[in-house]
Amino acid sequence: MSFYETIFIVRQDMAPSQVDALSEKYTAVLKDSGGSVKKIEYCGLRTLAYPIKKNNKGHFVLMNVDASPEALKEVERQMYLSDDVIRYLSIRVDAHDAGPSALLKSSRNSNIREISTPDYRKSKPTEAKVAPKPTEAPAAE
């Protein structure tokens, strides 16, 4: 068995309860194939960097999986066939983190980050100081 982190993005018009049902469906597929899911994190509805299949937002779900490569391929195949999943990605990791993921941490601390980041666009530009032109001295005769 190998450790994997799988993240998938679900369409913005789905309810969080429907997203949970979808993650339970993928968990059942993994368990039927002999794998297990250690942790499921629902990271909420987030704005995408660019529109994907006419969606500007998406529900992010992260799953820590302990399964064989064949079981993971089956889950990815079902994600590919689903119209509700707009993107998915699975990576192999050496070990799972016990704490919350970086994605979940960033969604919790998003207000703190915005407050502490200065907005340079609102400040007025400083005027450049120009050295005065030297005055011409009268020519000596």
C-alpha positions in Angstrom: 0.0 0.0 0.0 1.1 3.6 -0.7 0.2 6.9 0.7 -1.5 9.4 -1.5 -3.0 12.9 -1.2 -5.9 13.4 -3.5 -7.6 16.8 -4.0 -10.6 17.3 -6.2 -12.7 20.4 -7.1 -16.4 20.1 -7.4 -18.7 22.5 -9.3 -19.8 25.7 -7.5 -23.6 25.1 -7.8 -23.5 21.9 -5.7 -24.5 22.0 -2.0 -21.9 21.0 0.6 -24.0 18.0 1.5 -23.8 16.8 -2.1 -20.0 17.3 -2.0 -19.9 15.2 1.2 -21.9 12.4 -0.5 -19.5 12.5 -3.4 -16.5 12.1 -1.1 -18.2 9.2 0.6 -18.8 7.6 -2.7 -15.1 7.8 -3.5 -14.2 6.5 0.0 -16.5 3.5 -0.6 -14.7 2.7 -3.9 -11.3 2.8 -2.1 -12.5 0.6 0.7 -14.0 -1.9 -1.8 -10.6 -2.1 -3.5 -8.8 -2.8 -0.2 -7.6 0.7 0.6 -8.5 3.2 3.3 -9.0 6.9 3.7 -7.2 8.4 6.7 -8.6 11.9 6.6 -11.1 14.0 4.5 -10.9 17.8 4.6 -13.6 19.9 3.1 -11.9 23.2 2.5 -15.0 25.1 1.4 -16.1 27.1 -1.6 -13.1 29.0 -3.0 -12.5 31.3 -5.9 -10.5 29.7 -8.8 -7.5 31.4 -10.4 -9.2 31.1 -13.8 -12.6 29.8 -15.0 -12.7 26.1 -15.5 -15.7 24.8 -17.5 -17.5 28.1 -16.9 -17.0 27.8 -13.1 -15.4 30.7 -11.2 -15.6 29.0 -7.9 -15.3 25.4 -6.7 -15.7 23.2 -3.6 -12.2 21.9 -2.6 -11.9 18.4 -0.9 -8.6 16.9 0.2 -8.4 13.1 1.0 -5.4 11.3 2.6 -5.5 7.9 1.1 -3.7 4.6 1.8 -4.3 2.3 -1.2 -2.8 0.4 -4.0 -2.1 2.2 -7.3 -4.9 0.2 -9.0 -7.5 1.4 -6.4 -6.4 5.0 -6.9 -6.7 4.7 -10.7 -10.3 3.4 -10.3 -11.2 6.5 -8.1 -9.5 8.8 -10.6 -11.4 7.1 -13.5 -14.7 7.8 -11.7 -13.7 11.4 -11.0 -12.9 11.8 -14.7 -16.3 10.4 -15.7 -18.2 12.6 -13.2 -19.7 15.8 -14.5 -19.6 17.3 -11.0 -15.8 17.1 -10.6 -14.0 19.8 -12.6 -10.4 19.0 -11.6 -8.6 16.3 -9.6 -5.0 15.6 -8.7 -3.3 12.7 -6.8 0.2 12.7 -5.6 2.2 10.1 -3.7 3.7 11.1 -0.3 6.0 9.4 2.1 3.7 10.0 5.1 0.5 11.8 6.0 0.4 14.9 8.1 -1.6 14.6 11.3 -2.6 18.3 11.4 -4.7 20.4 9.0 -3.5 20.9 5.5 -2.0 24.1 4.2 -5.1 24.7 2.1 -7.3 24.5 5.2 -4.9 26.7 7.2 -4.9 29.4 4.5 -8.7 29.5 4.4 -8.9 29.9 8.2 -6.3 32.7 8.3 -7.3 34.5 5.1 -8.6 37.6 7.0 -5.3 37.9 9.0 -3.3 37.7 5.8 -5.3 40.4 4.2 -5.1 42.7 7.1 -1.3 42.4 7.6 -0.5 42.9 3.9 -0.1 46.6 3.1 -1.9 47.8 0.0 0.6 49.9 -1.9 -1.9 50.9 -4.6 -3.8 53.1 -2.1 -0.7 55.2 -1.0 0.0 58.3 -2.9 3.2 58.3 -5.0 5.9 60.5 -3.6 7.1 63.3 -5.9 10.6 63.2 -7.0 12.8 66.0 -5.7 14.6 67.7 -8.5 17.9 69.5 -7.7 17.7 73.2 -8.4 19.3 74.4 -11.6 22.6 76.2 -11.0 22.5 79.9 -11.7 24.9 81.2 -14.3 27.5 83.5 -12.9 28.3 86.6 -15.0 31.4 86.2 -17.2 34.5 87.9 -15.9 36.2 90.3 -18.2 
